[in-house]
Amino acid sequence: SPIFVKKNMLRQLLSKTTSYTSSNTLFYPKNISIYLYSSNTGPSDDFFDKSSPIFLEKDILENGNESGVYTLKINNPKKLNALTVSIGESFQNTIEYLKKQSDLRTLIITGSGSAFSAGGDLKFLNDRTKDKVGNNRDEMLRFYKRFLSLRSLPVPVIASINGHAVGAGLCLALATDLRPYMSESAKVGLNFSKLGLHPGLAATHFLPKLINPQIAFKMLYTGEIVNAAKAKEYGIVGDVCETSDVYENNLNVARQIASNSTVAIKGLVKTLRLKQEEGLENSILNEANGQADCYSSQDILEGLDAVINKREPDFYK
C-alpha cells in the first residue's frame, strides 16, 4: 500500500529515494509508492483537521459505535464561509475522499460560526470583470462543478442551515437532497440580480423544481432575501428551530436515514435525483454563459461597488 507523506517532508525522504516527480503523483524508490499531499489533498487524517477550510467529523452514537453520518464543515467564518476557488477545490477533494468511505451512510453540510455561507467571494467576482467572456464561462463551469460534486455521492446529503445562506451559499444548500431544519435567525436568498449578475451554481435549475415556480421566479428576478419563517412557507426548508438546535435536529434526521437499509437508501437516492437532474447540464451551461456576459457589463461593477460601500445599487445610470 502507498505511503502518504506531506510535501514539506519531501526533502527528508530524498536521500532514501532514487526516483521521484515533483507533482502530486507517485514518486518512489523501487517497490515503494509514496503519495505527496498538501492540506487540501491529503489522506484521511488531513480531512479531519479542524483548522482546514473544509473538514469532516464522524458521528459517534451513545453506545460508542459510528452511525455512518459524516459532517462536512465549511470553515471560513471570518468571511462568513464565502465560497472561494480554494474552498471549492477542498470541497471537491473531500467529496472524492467520502466516495471511497464504505461506512458513509449520510452526509450533513453546514458552516462554521454564524453563517452557512454568505455567497461568492467578492475578489473572485471582481477578477472576473477583467477577464474574457470565454474564459469566464469556463471558469464558472469549473466553479459550479466543484460544489455540485456533492451530487456524485451515493447517499443522501443534508444541508444544515445554521445561519445566513445567500447567493452561492443558498445554491449549495439547494443542491443537497434535503434541508430539514434551519435556524430561526437565518435568512436566505438569491441576490444575484442585485449584483448585476445572472444567477449561477444551478440556482435556476433547482429552485423552480423544489418550490412553486412562481415563487422561485420572483426570488430569482427580485433578489429577495427572506427570513426563516418565509423560507419554510415557500418550501425551501422543512422546518425552523432555535439556532442552538439546528445541527442536533438535522443530525437526528441523518441518523434515522443512516439506520435504514443501505441498499434501499442508495437506490432511492438514484431514483429521486434522476428526475431532479434532467436538464442540469444545460442549465449550468446557460448560467455560465449568462454570468460571463454580465462580467463584461458595467452593471456588475455598479453592483459590486454598492456591496462594498453598503448602499443600494443604481442600475438606472
N, C-alpha and C positions, 0 to 999 in steps of 0.2 A: 504494500500500500504506500501511497506517496507520503512524504514528509512535508509538513506545512511550516514555512519559515517567513517571518516578517522581512520586508525588504531591507530594513536597517540592520539586519543580522547577516546580510549577504557577504560583507567583507570578511566576517569571521569564518565563513564557510569556504571561501575561495581557495584557501590553502589546502583544503581537503577534496577539491573537485578538479576535474581535468577538462570539463566542457560545460559551457553554460550560455544562456541567452539573457539579455537584459530586460526583456518584456515579461509580462505576467504569464509566462509559459513554462514548460518544463526545462530545467537545466540539471545536469546530472554527471556524476562520475559513473562508471559502468555499474549497471544493476540497481542504481538508486534514483528514484524520481523525487524531485523537490519542487513544490509549488510556491512561487513567490506571491505574497499578498500584502495589500495595504489595509487600512482600517475599513475601506469600503468593500473589499472583495474577499476578506479572509474567511477562515474556517469557522466552525460553529461557535467557538468561544467569542470570537470577534463580533458576531451578530447579537450577542447578549451584553455588549459593553454599553452601559448606560450613559457614557459620555459621547457616544456616537450620534450623528444627526438622525439616524434611524436605528432603533434597537428593538429586540424581541424580548418577551417574557413568556415563561411557561406557567400555566395554571396548575396548582397543586391542590388536590382535594383534602378535606379534613382527615381522611384516613391515610394521607401521605402519598397516595397514588396520583399520577399525572392524568388530567382529564382529557388531554388531546386538544385543549384550547390554547392557542398562541395569541399573544397580543403584540401588534406592531405599533410602535410609538414614533410619531414624527416629533423630533426633539430639537426644535429651534425656537424656544419660547420667547427669546428676546425680539425675534422678528415675527412673532405670532404664527410660527410654523409656516411661513411663506414657502411656496413650492418652487424651489430653485432647480437649476440643471443638476447640481451636485446632489441635492436631496433626491431628485428623480433617479439618478444613477444608483444611489444607495438603496432606494426603494426597489428598483428592478432587481438588483443583486440579491436583496433579501427575499424577494418573491421566488427567485430561482433557487435559492437555498431551501425555502419552505417546500417547494415542489418535490424535493428529494427526501422529505421527512415522512417516513411511513406512519408515524404516530399522529400526524396532523389531522384533526377532525373538524375544526372550526377556527377561523381567524377573526380577531377583532382589530380594527384600525382606529386609533384615537390620537390625540395630540397632547403634548406636554404643556403644562401651565394652563393659562386661562382660555386658550383658543384651540379649536380643532385645526383649522387652517384659515388664515385671513386672505388667502388667494395667491396670485402670482407675485413674483419679485419685481419691484419697480425698476431696478437696474437692468434686469433682463429685458423688460419691456422697452426701456429706453434704448438699449443696444439694438433692438430690432428695427427701430426707426432709422438706423444708419446703414442698414443692410439692403440688399436687393430683394425684389419680390420673390424670385425663385428660391433663393437661399432661405428666406423667411418661411416659405411654405414647407420646405424640407425640414427646417429646424423645428417648426411647430409640430409636425407629424412625429418627429422623434420625441419631442417633449410629451405629447399625448400618450404615446405608446409605452413610455417608461411607467407611467402611473396606471394606465389601463392594463398593464401586465397582471394586475390582481385578478383579472377575468380568466387567466390561464390556470389558476388554482382549481383543483377538482373538488374543493369543499366550499361550504357557504362562507361568505365574507360579510362581517357586520361592521357598520360604521357607528362608533360610539361618539356622538357629537357632544363633547364636553364643554364646548364654547363656540364662539362665532365660526361659521363656515360660509365664507363669502367668495364669489368668483370661482377660481380654480379649486378652492377648498371645498365648495359645495359640489362642484363637478366630481371630485374624487369620492365624496360621500354618495352621490347619485349612482356612481359606477359599481358600488357594492351591492350585495344581494338583498340586504335588509338593514333598516335603521329603526330598531325597536323603540329606543328611548333617546331623548335629547335633553339637555339642560334647560330649565325654565328661564334662565337668564341669557341663553344664546340667541343669536339672530342668524338668519340665513338669507342668501340672495345671490343673484347673478347680475352683478353691476357692470357688465362689460360695456353696454351701450352708453353708460355714463362716463366711461373712459374713452369713448370714441373707438371702441374695438368690437369686432364681431365676436360672439361667444365661441368658446373652444372647449377642448377636452371632453367632447361628446355631450356637452350640455344640451344642444339642440336635438340630440338623439334620445337620451334617456328621460329627460324631464317630461316631454309630451306623452311618453309611453307609461310613465309612472303615475301621473296625476291627470286631472281634467285638462285636455289640450287647451281650452280657452284660458284657464288659469296659468298654464305653462307659458303660453304665448304672451300673456300680459306681463308675467315676470321677466321674460326674455326681452320684450320690447321696452319696458319701462325701467328695467334695472332695479325693481322694487326689492328692498330689504325688509324681511318680515320677522316678527318675533316668534317665539316658540309655539304659542297658542295658535297663531295663524298657520305656522308650518304643519302643525297637527291637523288643523281644519282642512288645509289643502291636500293632505295625504302624503306630504314629503317624509314625515316620520310617523311612527306608530303611536307614540305617547310622549308625555312630558313629565319630568320629575325634578326634584331638587338636584342641584349640581353635584352635591356630595354622594348622591345615589345613582348617578348616571352609569358609571362603569359597572357597579355591582349588579344593577338591573340588567344591563346588556350581557354581563358575564353569565348571569343565571340563564338567559335565553341561549347563549352559546353552549353552556353545559348541557342543557336539555337536548339540543341538537346533537352534541357530541356523544351523548349516551344512547342515541338511536343507532340503528343498523347502518354501518358504514357503506355497505353496498347500496342500500336503498337511498341514502342521502346523496351519495356521489351520482347515482343515476338521476335523482331528482334535480340536482344542480344542472346537469346537462339538459334535461327537459325544459326547465324554467328559463335557462339562458338562451336556448335555441330561438325562441320567438323574439326575445328581447334584442338579440344581436343581429336580427335580419336588417340589412342595410347599414350596419355600423361603419364598415369601411368607407362607404360612400359618404356617410355623414361627416366623419372626421376629415376626409379629404376636402369636402366642401367648406368645412370650418377653417381648415388650414389655408385654403385659398382666400377665404373671406378675411381672415386675420392678416394675411400677407398684404392684401390690398389696403387694409386700414393702416398698416405700419407706414405706408408711403404717403399718407394724407396728413394735413395739418391738424385734423381733429384729435388724433391720438396725442399730439404734442400739447394741445389745449387741455385734454383730459388728464394727462399726467401732471401738468403744471398745477391744475386745480387740486389734485390729490396732495401734492407736495405742500402747497400753500393753504390747504384746508379751506377751500372755497368751492362754490358751485361752478361747474364749467359753463362757458358761454359759447355754444356752437352756432350762434347767430352771427358771429363776427364775420 
